[in-house]
Amino acid sequence: MAPRDADNSRNIADIDPDLSGELNTDAAAYGRLIAVAASISSEADSTLRSAVDSARTAGLSWEQIGSVLDVSRQAAQQRFGRAAPTPDGQVWRMTPVNAFDEISRLNEAGRFGWHSVAFGTLYHDLVCSDEQWEHRRVSVLAPRNRLEAEGWQKIGTMWFPWAYYARPTGVAAINSDEPPAF
């Protein structure tokens, strides 16, 4: 077994301990393998996007980011230069925010229907809906099953030491076509 295959096997075993053994006996297990790999890819892409956004917020140039990624400045900017698109194409980047003001600012924006769908160092990407939203930040070590049972939706990937959640309140949003200035 090649070293890379051994690393992949260990990663899969960490995520789904039964899967490795089932691959030898059950062809359908390869469907689960694809699902695990797709999940890993999605999380890695989200983490990379967040890292690039944080680097830009910290002042790194597109040339520096491209160099780290071993791509051109233009390729880095084309791939990561905008907030993640939404179905209606409208994304508002709330920045700068910090641990002291982000939840109050998010909840104020939530009154107007704006809710976080992604975040990174010093920012949250928001999209708008027709109802008000509330936001929470919790420790990644806190049990999250109760939150999800109460309708809280996880935002992006966890960003140690925090996990972020949002949920609609069922109350109509205050009508506004543009993000309010907070």
C-alpha positions in Angstrom: 0.0 0.0 0.0 1.4 3.4 -1.0 1.9 6.0 1.8 -0.8 8.2 0.5 -3.3 5.3 0.3 -2.4 4.5 4.0 -3.1 8.1 5.0 -6.4 8.1 3.1 -7.4 4.8 4.8 -6.6 6.3 8.2 -8.6 9.4 7.5 -11.6 7.3 6.4 -11.3 5.0 9.3 -11.3 8.1 11.6 -14.6 9.3 10.0 -16.3 6.0 9.5 -14.5 3.1 11.3 -16.7 0.4 9.7 -16.2 1.6 6.1 -12.7 0.3 5.6 -13.6 -3.3 6.4 -16.8 -3.1 4.3 -15.0 -2.0 1.2 -13.5 -5.5 0.9 -16.9 -7.2 1.1 -19.6 -4.9 0.0 -19.5 -3.0 -3.3 -22.2 -0.6 -2.0 -19.8 0.7 0.6 -18.0 2.5 -2.2 -21.1 4.8 -2.4 -20.5 5.7 1.3 -16.8 6.2 0.5 -17.8 8.7 -2.2 -20.1 10.5 0.3 -17.3 10.7 2.9 -14.8 11.9 0.3 -17.3 14.6 -0.9 -17.8 15.7 2.6 -14.1 16.0 3.2 -13.7 17.9 0.0 -16.5 20.3 0.8 -15.1 21.0 4.3 -11.6 21.5 2.9 -12.8 23.9 0.2 -14.8 25.9 2.8 -11.8 26.0 5.1 -9.5 27.1 2.3 -12.0 29.9 1.2 -12.2 31.1 4.8 -8.4 31.1 5.1 -8.0 33.1 2.0 -10.7 35.6 3.1 -8.9 35.9 6.4 -5.6 36.5 4.7 -7.1 39.2 2.5 -8.6 40.9 5.6 -5.2 40.7 7.2 -3.7 42.5 4.2 -2.1 39.8 2.1 -2.0 40.6 -1.6 -3.5 38.4 -4.3 0.1 37.8 -5.5 1.1 36.5 -2.0 -1.9 34.3 -1.8 -1.4 33.0 -5.3 2.3 32.2 -4.5 1.2 30.1 -1.4 -1.3 28.3 -3.6 1.2 27.9 -6.4 -1.2 29.7 -8.9 -1.1 33.1 -10.5 -2.4 36.2 -8.8 -5.2 36.3 -11.3 -6.1 32.7 -10.7 -6.3 33.2 -6.9 -8.4 36.3 -7.3 -10.8 34.7 -9.8 -11.3 31.7 -7.5 -11.5 33.5 -4.2 -12.2 37.2 -5.0 -15.9 37.2 -4.2 -18.1 36.0 -1.4 -19.7 32.7 -2.1 -22.6 33.2 -4.5 -26.2 32.7 -3.5 -29.2 31.7 -5.7 -30.3 35.3 -6.1 -26.7 36.5 -6.3 -26.9 38.9 -3.4 -24.3 38.6 -0.7 -23.3 41.3 1.8 -20.0 41.0 3.6 -20.3 42.4 7.1 -16.8 43.5 8.1 -15.0 44.2 10.3 -16.6 42.3 13.1 -15.0 40.9 16.3 -15.9 38.6 19.2 -17.3 41.5 21.1 -19.7 42.9 18.5 -20.4 40.3 15.9 -23.5 38.6 17.5 -25.2 41.9 18.3 -24.5 43.2 14.8 -25.7 39.9 13.2 -28.9 40.0 15.3 -29.5 43.6 14.3 -29.0 42.7 10.6 -31.3 39.7 11.2 -34.2 42.0 12.0 -34.0 43.1 8.3 -33.9 39.5 7.1 -30.1 39.2 6.7 -28.4 36.1 8.1 -24.9 34.7 8.0 -24.1 31.8 5.6 -20.3 31.9 5.9 -17.7 33.6 8.1 -14.0 34.0 8.7 -11.6 36.2 10.6 -13.3 39.7 11.0 -16.2 39.0 8.6 -19.6 37.3 8.0 -21.2 36.8 4.6 -24.9 37.5 4.8 -27.8 36.8 2.5 -31.3 38.2 2.8 -34.7 36.5 3.2 -38.2 37.7 4.0 -38.1 36.8 7.7 -36.1 37.8 10.7 -33.1 35.7 11.9 -31.3 35.3 15.1 -27.6 34.2 15.5 -25.6 32.4 18.2 -21.9 31.6 18.8 -21.1 28.6 20.9 -18.0 26.7 21.9 -17.2 23.9 19.5 -17.1 21.7 22.6 -20.7 22.5 23.5 -23.3 19.8 22.6 -25.0 20.9 19.4 -27.8 18.4 19.1 -30.2 20.5 21.2 -29.5 23.6 19.1 -30.2 21.7 15.8 -33.4 20.2 17.4 -34.5 23.8 18.2 -34.1 24.9 14.5 -30.6 26.4 14.7 -28.7 25.9 11.4 -24.9 25.5 11.5 -23.1 28.3 9.6 -20.1 27.1 7.5 -17.5 25.0 9.2 -16.5 25.3 12.8 -13.8 27.9 13.5 -12.0 26.9 16.7 -13.0 27.7 19.3 -16.4 28.8 18.0 -19.3 27.3 16.0 -21.9 29.7 14.6 -25.6 29.1 14.2 -28.6 31.0 12.8 -32.3 30.4 12.7 -35.3 32.1 11.3 -37.8 33.5 13.8 -40.9 33.3 11.8 -41.5 37.0 12.0 -41.6 39.1 8.8 -38.3 41.0 8.1 -38.3 44.8 8.3 -38.6 45.7 4.7 -35.3 46.9 3.2 -33.7 46.2 -0.2 -30.2 47.2 0.9 -28.3 46.0 3.9 -28.7 48.6 6.7 -25.6 50.4 7.9 -24.6 49.1 11.3 
